[in-house]
């Protein structure tokens, strides 16, 4: 399914979805990353050319694009836009404890928007035991994220849509102590620009290199079973991922 087709499908779902109250569960579960909070792509993302071609959130053979899933993402978006952020924060933390989570992926699909950033900041600040791994491409929102919360890991996603020079400008503009970079590698000779996590495009996993086991995601290169992988690997929400960056910048 293309992002255009996904947008058309989502438009119908948005029209048919009432604003939701706080009662339902906010978090979802998936095989690789475990528990996550998801939002509707077409309301929150600003896709790059590579996203438009390869976004896993638009793959029609995955549960992520089933009607029930998209409806939940739309309902989450509605909830965050209309409800007291402290009540949402309390609800998410309750789910975190009740599900025995050891980390929570923020934006399994979707991206940050102001109300979402507000709730995430409250969660990590009020509950230092709640580890949050947030994936984003939104420079403006990521700059509003807590700089002090050591339980927050901000993964800023890059790909080769932009030239290296433009990517460097983004990295310089963000300048945030909790941010590291991931890169979606689609070509063998892509410049990954020192990204801490490299995701080899799954459709080309047989030809893209597994050239650095410290950075290349083991799942997308078939080095690790998908089920429960992030809980075991933990590289994307590990303090050493950020410490490596600090050491390099001091050299
Ligand atoms: S590098 Fe590890 S933690 Fe990150 S997405 Fe891959 S399996 Fe999950």
Boltz pocket constraint, residues with backbone or C-beta under 6 A from the ligand:
constraints:
  - pocket:
      binder: B
      contacts: [[A, 32], [A, 197], [A, 215], [A, 216], [A, 217], [A, 218], [A, 219], [A, 220], [A, 229], [A, 230], [A, 231], [A, 233], [A, 234], [A, 235], [A, 236], [A, 237]]
      max_distance: 6.0
